[in-house]
Amino acid sequence: MSLGALTTTFTPPASCRASLAGPPIHDGTKYYQGPVFTSDCFPPNYSFSRSPDNYYSPAIACPVGYSTGCTSKNVRGTVTETAVICCPPSLTCNPGMLFWEQTLGCHSRFRTTIFPTVNYMSGSVVTSTGATTETGTFDGALNAYSVQIRFQATDLPTTTSETVSFFPPSLLRTTLTILLFVRIPFGTA
C-alpha cells in the first residue's frame, strides 16, 4: 500500500539513529535492531503492520541511517520501477519470512551469538539492560523494521554538469592550427 511520496531524504531524530547502532532489543521471543514502535523514527504515515507491503513512492533515498537491504525492478512496457528495501546497517532483506516475521522486512541470521548488551522490553518499554548468549541448533535472527521506497528514473532529481576546460581557448586554437598545419603536407604528398 502506498504511504505517499517521500521526495526528500527523511532524517530521523538523533535518538532513533543511535538505536540503529545500539544494542539489540529482546522482547522475550524476538531480537530487534533499531527503533521499535516509535513513529517519530520513521517517515510520515509509517505503519508497523506488514511493513514489507507498505512503500513510499515516489521516493528518492533511504532514510538517514539506513542502507539498501535489497532491490528489485519491475518493468512494464517502457516504464521501469525500482523497489528498495531500506534496512539498518548490517541487516538485509528478510527473504523467507515466517508468519511471525511478516511485519519485519530486515534481518540478520545467527546460529550462535553473544550480545554484550541487550535491552529487554515489555510492550514498548525497556525494562532492563544486560548481556545474553544465544546458542542452539535453531537459527536465530536479529530483526528490524524496513522502509520500502519505489521510484522511476524520472522521479530522481536531475543533475546539471558544467564543461570544464584546463586549457585557455587561445591555446586550444593554437594547438589545432599547428596540428592542421602538420597534417596538410602529409595529406598532399
PyRosetta script that sets phi, psi and omega in degrees:
from pyrosetta import init, pose_from_sequence

init()
pose = pose_from_sequence("MSLGALTTTFTPPASCRASLAGPPIHDGTKYYQGPVFTSDCFPPNYSFSRSPDNYYSPAIACPVGYSTGCTSKNVRGTVTETAVICCPPSLTCNPGMLFWEQTLGCHSRFRTTIFPTVNYMSGSVVTSTGATTETGTFDGALNAYSVQIRFQATDLPTTTSETVSFFPPSLLRTTLTILLFVRIPFGTA")
pose.set_psi(1, 133.3)
pose.set_omega(1, 179.8)
pose.set_phi(2, -71.3)
pose.set_psi(2, 131.2)
pose.set_omega(2, 177.6)
pose.set_phi(3, -98.0)
pose.set_psi(3, 3.6)
pose.set_omega(3, 179.8)
pose.set_phi(4, 109.4)
pose.set_psi(4, -176.9)
pose.set_omega(4, -178.7)
pose.set_phi(5, -83.6)
pose.set_psi(5, 151.6)
pose.set_omega(5, 175.1)
pose.set_phi(6, -135.0)
pose.set_psi(6, 77.7)
pose.set_omega(6, -170.4)
pose.set_phi(7, -88.8)
pose.set_psi(7, 0.0)
pose.set_omega(7, 170.3)
pose.set_phi(8, -127.2)
pose.set_psi(8, 160.0)
pose.set_omega(8, 178.9)
pose.set_phi(9, -74.6)
pose.set_psi(9, 120.5)
pose.set_omega(9, -179.3)
pose.set_phi(10, -72.8)
pose.set_psi(10, 130.0)
pose.set_omega(10, 177.7)
pose.set_phi(11, -114.5)
pose.set_psi(11, 108.8)
pose.set_omega(11, 178.4)
pose.set_phi(12, -69.5)
pose.set_psi(12, 159.7)
pose.set_omega(12, 175.2)
pose.set_phi(13, -57.5)
pose.set_psi(13, 157.8)
pose.set_omega(13, -177.5)
pose.set_phi(14, -56.6)
pose.set_psi(14, -37.9)
pose.set_omega(14, -179.6)
pose.set_phi(15, -63.1)
pose.set_psi(15, -34.6)
pose.set_omega(15, 178.0)
pose.set_phi(16, -69.2)
pose.set_psi(16, -43.7)
pose.set_omega(16, 179.7)
pose.set_phi(17, -64.2)
pose.set_psi(17, -34.9)
pose.set_omega(17, 177.8)
pose.set_phi(18, -65.3)
pose.set_psi(18, -36.4)
pose.set_omega(18, -179.2)
pose.set_phi(19, -71.2)
pose.set_psi(19, -21.3)
pose.set_omega(19, 175.6)
pose.set_phi(20, -66.7)
pose.set_psi(20, -33.9)
pose.set_omega(20, -178.6)
pose.set_phi(21, -100.8)
pose.set_psi(21, -4.4)
pose.set_omega(21, -176.4)
pose.set_phi(22, -81.4)
pose.set_psi(22, -171.8)
pose.set_omega(22, -178.9)
pose.set_phi(23, -68.3)
pose.set_psi(23, 154.7)
pose.set_omega(23, 177.6)
pose.set_phi(24, -67.9)
pose.set_psi(24, 163.3)
pose.set_omega(24, -179.9)
pose.set_phi(25, -113.9)
pose.set_psi(25, 134.9)
pose.set_omega(25, 180.0)
pose.set_phi(26, -119.7)
pose.set_psi(26, 126.3)
pose.set_omega(26, -179.0)
pose.set_phi(27, -104.7)
pose.set_psi(27, 15.3)
pose.set_omega(27, -179.2)
pose.set_phi(28, 103.1)
pose.set_psi(28, -25.9)
pose.set_omega(28, 178.5)
pose.set_phi(29, -128.0)
pose.set_psi(29, -30.3)
pose.set_omega(29, -175.2)
pose.set_phi(30, -132.1)
pose.set_psi(30, 154.1)
pose.set_omega(30, 172.4)
pose.set_phi(31, -102.9)
pose.set_psi(31, 134.0)
pose.set_omega(31, 178.8)
pose.set_phi(32, -118.9)
pose.set_psi(32, 153.0)
pose.set_omega(32, 171.0)
pose.set_phi(33, -121.8)
pose.set_psi(33, 141.6)
pose.set_omega(33, 176.3)
pose.set_phi(34, 85.9)
pose.set_psi(34, -173.4)
pose.set_omega(34, -177.2)
pose.set_phi(35, -65.7)
pose.set_psi(35, 140.7)
pose.set_omega(35, 179.6)
pose.set_phi(36, -121.7)
pose.set_psi(36, 122.0)
pose.set_omega(36, 175.5)
pose.set_phi(37, 57.2)
pose.set_psi(37, 32.0)
pose.set_omega(37, 178.1)
pose.set_phi(38, -115.3)
pose.set_psi(38, 99.0)
pose.set_omega(38, -172.5)
pose.set_phi(39, -62.8)
pose.set_psi(39, -27.7)
pose.set_omega(39, 178.1)
pose.set_phi(40, -64.4)
pose.set_psi(40, -19.2)
pose.set_omega(40, -177.3)
pose.set_phi(41, -83.7)
pose.set_psi(41, -3.6)
pose.set_omega(41, -176.2)
pose.set_phi(42, -126.0)
pose.set_psi(42, 160.6)
pose.set_omega(42, 178.8)
pose.set_phi(43, -59.0)
pose.set_psi(43, 163.5)
pose.set_omega(43, -179.6)
pose.set_phi(44, -55.1)
pose.set_psi(44, 146.0)
pose.set_omega(44, 177.4)
pose.set_phi(45, 70.7)
pose.set_psi(45, 8.7)
pose.set_omega(45, -178.5)
pose.set_phi(46, -58.6)
pose.set_psi(46, 140.7)
pose.set_omega(46, 178.8)
pose.set_phi(47, -120.4)
pose.set_psi(47, 128.4)
pose.set_omega(47, -179.8)
pose.set_phi(48, -78.6)
pose.set_psi(48, -10.1)
pose.set_omega(48, 178.8)
pose.set_phi(49, -91.5)
pose.set_psi(49, 127.8)
pose.set_omega(49, 178.6)
pose.set_phi(50, 49.8)
pose.set_psi(50, 51.6)
pose.set_omega(50, -176.9)
pose.set_phi(51, -57.0)
pose.set_psi(51, -30.2)
pose.set_omega(51, 178.3)
pose.set_phi(52, -64.6)
pose.set_psi(52, -20.3)
pose.set_omega(52, 179.6)
pose.set_phi(53, -88.9)
pose.set_psi(53, -12.8)
pose.set_omega(53, -178.4)
pose.set_phi(54, -95.6)
pose.set_psi(54, 143.1)
pose.set_omega(54, -178.1)
pose.set_phi(55, -150.0)
pose.set_psi(55, 158.3)
pose.set_omega(55, 174.5)
pose.set_phi(56, -106.1)
pose.set_psi(56, 130.9)
pose.set_omega(56, 179.9)
pose.set_phi(57, -155.1)
pose.set_psi(57, 134.7)
pose.set_omega(57, -8.6)
pose.set_phi(58, -72.1)
pose.set_psi(58, 153.5)
pose.set_omega(58, 178.4)
pose.set_phi(59, -140.9)
pose.set_psi(59, 147.6)
pose.set_omega(59, -173.5)
pose.set_phi(60, -105.6)
pose.set_psi(60, -20.9)
pose.set_omega(60, -177.1)
pose.set_phi(61, -164.0)
pose.set_psi(61, 158.1)
pose.set_omega(61, 173.2)
pose.set_phi(62, -65.2)
pose.set_psi(62, 153.7)
pose.set_omega(62, 175.9)
pose.set_phi(63, -59.1)
pose.set_psi(63, 154.2)
pose.set_omega(63, 177.5)
pose.set_phi(64, -59.0)
pose.set_psi(64, 132.5)
pose.set_omega(64, -178.6)
pose.set_phi(65, 96.2)
pose.set_psi(65, -10.5)
pose.set_omega(65, 178.2)
pose.set_phi(66, -107.5)
pose.set_psi(66, 158.0)
pose.set_omega(66, 175.6)
pose.set_phi(67, -132.3)
pose.set_psi(67, 173.2)
pose.set_omega(67, -178.8)
pose.set_phi(68, -72.3)
pose.set_psi(68, 118.0)
pose.set_omega(68, 176.4)
pose.set_phi(69, -84.4)
pose.set_psi(69, -38.8)
pose.set_omega(69, 175.3)
pose.set_phi(70, -169.0)
pose.set_psi(70, 163.2)
pose.set_omega(70, 178.4)
pose.set_phi(71, -135.8)
pose.set_psi(71, 157.5)
pose.set_omega(71, 171.7)
pose.set_phi(72, -147.4)
pose.set_psi(72, 157.6)
pose.set_omega(72, 179.6)
pose.set_phi(73, -121.9)
pose.set_psi(73, 140.3)
pose.set_omega(73, 176.7)
pose.set_phi(74, -120.9)
pose.set_psi(74, 115.6)
pose.set_omega(74, -177.9)
pose.set_phi(75, -107.1)
pose.set_psi(75, 126.1)
pose.set_omega(75, 175.2)
pose.set_phi(76, -131.7)
pose.set_psi(76, 104.9)
pose.set_omega(76, -177.3)
pose.set_phi(77, 64.5)
pose.set_psi(77, -120.0)
pose.set_omega(77, -179.4)
pose.set_phi(78, -98.1)
pose.set_psi(78, 2.1)
pose.set_omega(78, -178.1)
pose.set_phi(79, -101.8)
pose.set_psi(79, 128.2)
pose.set_omega(79, 176.5)
pose.set_phi(80, -117.2)
pose.set_psi(80, 123.0)
pose.set_omega(80, 176.3)
pose.set_phi(81, -108.9)
pose.set_psi(81, 133.5)
pose.set_omega(81, 177.5)
pose.set_phi(82, -104.7)
pose.set_psi(82, 131.2)
pose.set_omega(82, 175.6)
pose.set_phi(83, -110.8)
pose.set_psi(83, 133.1)
pose.set_omega(83, 180.0)
pose.set_phi(84, -125.0)
pose.set_psi(84, 128.9)
pose.set_omega(84, 171.6)
pose.set_phi(85, -95.8)
pose.set_psi(85, 116.5)
pose.set_omega(85, -179.0)
pose.set_phi(86, -92.5)
pose.set_psi(86, 129.6)
pose.set_omega(86, -177.1)
pose.set_phi(87, -128.0)
pose.set_psi(87, 158.1)
pose.set_omega(87, 171.7)
pose.set_phi(88, -60.7)
pose.set_psi(88, 158.7)
pose.set_omega(88, -178.8)
pose.set_phi(89, -53.9)
pose.set_psi(89, 143.0)
pose.set_omega(89, 177.3)
pose.set_phi(90, 72.3)
pose.set_psi(90, 4.0)
pose.set_omega(90, 175.4)
pose.set_phi(91, -111.1)
pose.set_psi(91, 154.0)
pose.set_omega(91, 179.7)
pose.set_phi(92, -126.5)
pose.set_psi(92, 177.3)
pose.set_omega(92, 178.6)
pose.set_phi(93, -62.2)
pose.set_psi(93, 146.5)
pose.set_omega(93, 178.9)
pose.set_phi(94, -87.7)
pose.set_psi(94, 100.1)
pose.set_omega(94, -170.3)
pose.set_phi(95, -72.5)
pose.set_psi(95, -42.9)
pose.set_omega(95, -175.6)
pose.set_phi(96, -119.4)
pose.set_psi(96, 74.2)
pose.set_omega(96, -173.4)
pose.set_phi(97, -66.1)
pose.set_psi(97, 131.5)
pose.set_omega(97, 172.2)
pose.set_phi(98, -83.6)
pose.set_psi(98, 164.5)
pose.set_omega(98, -172.8)
pose.set_phi(99, -57.2)
pose.set_psi(99, -32.1)
pose.set_omega(99, -179.1)
pose.set_phi(100, -82.9)
pose.set_psi(100, -7.6)
pose.set_omega(100, 179.8)
pose.set_phi(101, -102.6)
pose.set_psi(101, 5.5)
pose.set_omega(101, -171.8)
pose.set_phi(102, -65.2)
pose.set_psi(102, -20.8)
pose.set_omega(102, 177.9)
pose.set_phi(103, -89.8)
pose.set_psi(103, -4.2)
pose.set_omega(103, -177.0)
pose.set_phi(104, -112.9)
pose.set_psi(104, 120.8)
pose.set_omega(104, -176.1)
pose.set_phi(105, -93.7)
pose.set_psi(105, -10.2)
pose.set_omega(105, -175.4)
pose.set_phi(106, -126.4)
pose.set_psi(106, 151.4)
pose.set_omega(106, 179.4)
pose.set_phi(107, -160.5)
pose.set_psi(107, 169.2)
pose.set_omega(107, 171.2)
pose.set_phi(108, -144.1)
pose.set_psi(108, 119.2)
pose.set_omega(108, -176.4)
pose.set_phi(109, -81.2)
pose.set_psi(109, 150.4)
pose.set_omega(109, 172.6)
pose.set_phi(110, -147.7)
pose.set_psi(110, 151.2)
pose.set_omega(110, 174.4)
pose.set_phi(111, -99.5)
pose.set_psi(111, -47.2)
pose.set_omega(111, 177.5)
pose.set_phi(112, -137.0)
pose.set_psi(112, 131.6)
pose.set_omega(112, 179.6)
pose.set_phi(113, -150.1)
pose.set_psi(113, 156.2)
pose.set_omega(113, 173.9)
pose.set_phi(114, -122.3)
pose.set_psi(114, 121.0)
pose.set_omega(114, 173.2)
pose.set_phi(115, -101.2)
pose.set_psi(115, 112.8)
pose.set_omega(115, -178.7)
pose.set_phi(116, -64.0)
pose.set_psi(116, -29.2)
pose.set_omega(116, 177.8)
pose.set_phi(117, -137.9)
pose.set_psi(117, 131.9)
pose.set_omega(117, 177.3)
pose.set_phi(118, -133.9)
pose.set_psi(118, 133.9)
pose.set_omega(118, 172.9)
pose.set_phi(119, -93.3)
pose.set_psi(119, 120.1)
pose.set_omega(119, 179.9)
pose.set_phi(120, -91.5)
pose.set_psi(120, 136.0)
pose.set_omega(120, -177.1)
pose.set_phi(121, -119.8)
pose.set_psi(121, 149.8)
pose.set_omega(121, 168.5)
pose.set_phi(122, -127.4)
pose.set_psi(122, 112.2)
pose.set_omega(122, -172.3)
pose.set_phi(123, 67.8)
pose.set_psi(123, -120.0)
pose.set_omega(123, 179.0)
pose.set_phi(124, -112.0)
pose.set_psi(124, 17.2)
pose.set_omega(124, -177.1)
pose.set_phi(125, -114.7)
pose.set_psi(125, 131.1)
pose.set_omega(125, 174.2)
pose.set_phi(126, -73.6)
pose.set_psi(126, 122.1)
pose.set_omega(126, -176.3)
pose.set_phi(127, -97.5)
pose.set_psi(127, -30.2)
pose.set_omega(127, 179.4)
pose.set_phi(128, -162.9)
pose.set_psi(128, 167.6)
pose.set_omega(128, 177.3)
pose.set_phi(129, -128.3)
pose.set_psi(129, 136.3)
pose.set_omega(129, 179.8)
pose.set_phi(130, -163.7)
pose.set_psi(130, -168.0)
pose.set_omega(130, 179.2)
pose.set_phi(131, -111.1)
pose.set_psi(131, 156.3)
pose.set_omega(131, 178.1)
pose.set_phi(132, -150.6)
pose.set_psi(132, 152.4)
pose.set_omega(132, 173.5)
pose.set_phi(133, -126.6)
pose.set_psi(133, 129.1)
pose.set_omega(133, 178.1)
pose.set_phi(134, -111.5)
pose.set_psi(134, 122.6)
pose.set_omega(134, 174.3)
pose.set_phi(135, -136.8)
pose.set_psi(135, 160.3)
pose.set_omega(135, 177.4)
pose.set_phi(136, 152.4)
pose.set_psi(136, -179.3)
pose.set_omega(136, -178.0)
pose.set_phi(137, -88.2)
pose.set_psi(137, -15.5)
pose.set_omega(137, 179.9)
pose.set_phi(138, -92.5)
pose.set_psi(138, 142.8)
pose.set_omega(138, 175.5)
pose.set_phi(139, -69.1)
pose.set_psi(139, 139.5)
pose.set_omega(139, 173.4)
pose.set_phi(140, -106.4)
pose.set_psi(140, 174.1)
pose.set_omega(140, 178.4)
pose.set_phi(141, -152.3)
pose.set_psi(141, 145.0)
pose.set_omega(141, 170.0)
pose.set_phi(142, -98.3)
pose.set_psi(142, 122.7)
pose.set_omega(142, -173.4)
pose.set_phi(143, -110.1)
pose.set_psi(143, 155.8)
pose.set_omega(143, 177.0)
pose.set_phi(144, -152.7)
pose.set_psi(144, 153.4)
pose.set_omega(144, 175.9)
pose.set_phi(145, -73.4)
pose.set_psi(145, 138.7)
pose.set_omega(145, 179.6)
pose.set_phi(146, -101.0)
pose.set_psi(146, 163.0)
pose.set_omega(146, 170.9)
pose.set_phi(147, -125.4)
pose.set_psi(147, 118.3)
pose.set_omega(147, -179.7)
pose.set_phi(148, -98.9)
pose.set_psi(148, 131.5)
pose.set_omega(148, 175.2)
pose.set_phi(149, -121.2)
pose.set_psi(149, 150.4)
pose.set_omega(149, 177.3)
pose.set_phi(150, -134.5)
pose.set_psi(150, 144.5)
pose.set_omega(150, 179.8)
pose.set_phi(151, -157.8)
pose.set_psi(151, 160.8)
pose.set_omega(151, 169.7)
pose.set_phi(152, -111.4)
pose.set_psi(152, 161.1)
pose.set_omega(152, -179.0)
pose.set_phi(153, -56.1)
pose.set_psi(153, -34.1)
pose.set_omega(153, -178.6)
pose.set_phi(154, -72.6)
pose.set_psi(154, -13.6)
pose.set_omega(154, 178.2)
pose.set_phi(155, -78.3)
pose.set_psi(155, -24.2)
pose.set_omega(155, -174.5)
pose.set_phi(156, -78.3)
pose.set_psi(156, 147.5)
pose.set_omega(156, 178.9)
pose.set_phi(157, -65.6)
pose.set_psi(157, 142.8)
pose.set_omega(157, 177.4)
pose.set_phi(158, -89.4)
pose.set_psi(158, 147.9)
pose.set_omega(158, 177.9)
pose.set_phi(159, -109.9)
pose.set_psi(159, 146.3)
pose.set_omega(159, 176.9)
pose.set_phi(160, -102.7)
pose.set_psi(160, 144.9)
pose.set_omega(160, 178.5)
pose.set_phi(161, -120.5)
pose.set_psi(161, 153.0)
pose.set_omega(161, -178.8)
pose.set_phi(162, -119.8)
pose.set_psi(162, 134.8)
pose.set_omega(162, 178.0)
pose.set_phi(163, -76.5)
pose.set_psi(163, 126.7)
pose.set_omega(163, -179.7)
pose.set_phi(164, -115.0)
pose.set_psi(164, 128.7)
pose.set_omega(164, 178.1)
pose.set_phi(165, -112.3)
pose.set_psi(165, 135.6)
pose.set_omega(165, 178.6)
pose.set_phi(166, -90.2)
pose.set_psi(166, -5.6)
pose.set_omega(166, -179.6)
pose.set_phi(167, -118.0)
pose.set_psi(167, 139.4)
pose.set_omega(167, 175.8)
pose.set_phi(168, -67.0)
pose.set_psi(168, 149.6)
pose.set_omega(168, -178.3)
pose.set_phi(169, -55.1)
pose.set_psi(169, -34.6)
pose.set_omega(169, -179.5)
pose.set_phi(170, -64.1)
pose.set_psi(170, -38.1)
pose.set_omega(170, 178.6)
pose.set_phi(171, -68.8)
pose.set_psi(171, -38.9)
pose.set_omega(171, 178.1)
pose.set_phi(172, -63.3)
pose.set_psi(172, -40.6)
pose.set_omega(172, 178.1)
pose.set_phi(173, -65.3)
pose.set_psi(173, -41.0)
pose.set_omega(173, 179.9)
pose.set_phi(174, -63.4)
pose.set_psi(174, -44.9)
pose.set_omega(174, -179.8)
pose.set_phi(175, -63.3)
pose.set_psi(175, -43.2)
pose.set_omega(175, 179.6)
pose.set_phi(176, -62.9)
pose.set_psi(176, -41.3)
pose.set_omega(176, 178.8)
pose.set_phi(177, -62.9)
pose.set_psi(177, -43.6)
pose.set_omega(177, 179.8)
pose.set_phi(178, -63.9)
pose.set_psi(178, -43.3)
pose.set_omega(178, 180.0)
pose.set_phi(179, -62.9)
pose.set_psi(179, -41.6)
pose.set_omega(179, 178.1)
pose.set_phi(180, -65.9)
pose.set_psi(180, -39.2)
pose.set_omega(180, 179.5)
pose.set_phi(181, -62.8)
pose.set_psi(181, -40.2)
pose.set_omega(181, -179.5)
pose.set_phi(182, -71.5)
pose.set_psi(182, -36.5)
pose.set_omega(182, -177.5)
pose.set_phi(183, -72.6)
pose.set_psi(183, -32.1)
pose.set_omega(183, -175.4)
pose.set_phi(184, -60.4)
pose.set_psi(184, -47.1)
pose.set_omega(184, 179.5)
pose.set_phi(185, -61.7)
pose.set_psi(185, -36.1)
pose.set_omega(185, -179.8)
pose.set_phi(186, -69.8)
pose.set_psi(186, -34.3)
pose.set_omega(186, -178.9)
pose.set_phi(187, -72.5)
pose.set_psi(187, -27.1)
pose.set_omega(187, -177.5)
pose.set_phi(188, -94.8)
pose.set_psi(188, -11.3)
pose.set_omega(188, -175.8)
pose.set_phi(189, -80.1)
pose.dump_pdb("model.pdb")
